[in-house]
Amino acid sequence: MRKKTTKHIQLVLITSVLATCAQAQQAPDAKQRVFMRADSTAAYTEVTDNYKHDQNTRSGSGGMGSSLLWFMAFRHMGGMLGYANNNLHPQSVAGTNAAKAAAFKAQRGGFGKTANSTVKSSAGS
Amino acid sequence: MHIKKLRIDPQWESRLESIGYGYHSIGGVPYWVDDYYYEINNQEADLIYNTTQELWNMCLQAVEYIIKNKLYHLFKIPSFMIHHIEHSWENDEPSIYGRFDFAYHNSDKTLKLLEFNADTPTSLFESGIVQWYWKKHYFPELTDQFNSIHEQLIHSWREIKPYLKADLLHFTCAKETLEDLTNLEYLRDTALQAGINTKLIYIDDIGWSGRNFVDLEGEPIQAIFKLYPWEWMIHEEFAVHIVNDINKAQWIEPSWKMLLSNKAILPILWELFPNHPNLLSAYFEKPYHLKHFVKKPILSREGANIEMYYDDELIFETAGDYGQDGYIYQELANLHKEETGFSIIGSWIIGQEPCGISFRESDMPITTDKSRFIPHIIRH
């Protein structure tokens, strides 16, 4: 019978979940790091230096000066959205990687609507 | 079985948070009870174990009966899912867990089945981890607890591993719910410890390639654990792809669990096992002789849209958005009552094995998502 207590417990993942969700607020003077990516399959790139909120540290070029940020603004978002030139093929965002192209083309959001439409916080029972 | 009180640990919130438990309170009101607990004895633990085992076997017989007699209309199962359900049952698609909810009657020491949370039971993390650490904090080495959930999860994943369709098992739940994410990550944690490769994806990020389901990297999803109810999935936009999927993705819990997580199973069990000591009488239509009863939607969650009648008079009801699929009528149970409230027992079955219990307590005799979680010990 397994109606006894577990002898030893080790957790690999779970404490990091809460550590992420419930971390203490940053001190006001702590540096906020900013990461961006071109699409949902790309790696994140740190672009902190393009966001100088502190006037004392603002660089001479000021604010959104990097090519990456201009790319973010004018990337293809599909469905005639965004500022991209529609003469460019939307798949240009995905490059030549077949898996990445497949990920880009996949339809998403077909599951999960019921959870979003309910006021209940959990889908469990 | 009775409540006992403790002197509260002033650091109880930070103690719980340090083990990864972030939803111990709802709007500032404690959901986790740290300063009182249930003490049960060995005979009571044996009774819960044996009853859980017996009901699980009865449930499996009931699934066989429903499929053989094609009673899907009673469960409001859409026709496009029937083959999927039958296929998952015939292929013995793996199931990892479920939780029976029991009413306990102290005077005659009997357990009565209220319902079976067979598809998306939560409070697993509280039951397996938080209550284990709670006992370790207050009762080092002196007592026992009906709780081998953690090792049974790892053991069950090891048993399931050879039957997974792929080397990678995806895990999914809805976004922005810490409770579901914690339960899901706990399950993924135990799967990892069983040697299974895993990947987390939120359910609204699942993609459809036109041929199969894909994750955010475009990798085909071949085996996936979902903490998201089947009855929601089958009414959403991608529902039809579940049966069109060329990979025939292996969903855990499997689709045959839809038959057990639906309250239509309660009248079926009563029909198959009439007057069974652990069942409350239950019907699809209210019989004249049933005067004290509970009217439950066949599909509802966390005590929503429940109506409780005594002498045919409505005495309690809960709000909610369920009921459009029909109701069942279940004999009114006597819930265990202490000065702190009404309690039910949740009994976990993991990989065919009863292995842990939890207590939920409410101020009224209906258990909802606001009901408090009470830890327990076994006093030898």
Interface residues (C-beta under 8 A of the other chain):
Chain A: M1 R2 K3 K4 T5 T6 K7 I9 Q10 L11 V12 L13 I14 T15 S16 V17 L18 A19 C21 A22 S40 T41 A99 K100 A101 A102 A103 F104 K105 A106 Q107 R108 G109 G110 F111 G112 K113 T114 A115 N116 T118 K120 S121 S122 A123 G124 S125
Chain B: E17 S18 I19 G20 Y21 G22 A45 D46 I48 Y49 N117 D119 T120 P121 T122 S123 F125 G128 I129 W132 Y133 K135 D144 Q145 F146 N147 S148 I149 H150 E151 Q152 C173 A174 K175 T177 L178 E179 D180 L181 T182 N183 E185 Y186 R188 D189 L192 Q193 Y202 I203 D204 D205 I206 G207 W208 S209 G210 V214 D215 L216 E217 G218 E219 L227 Y228 P229 W232 M233 H235 E236 E237 F238 H241 S261 R301 E302 D321 E353 P354 C355 D369 I378
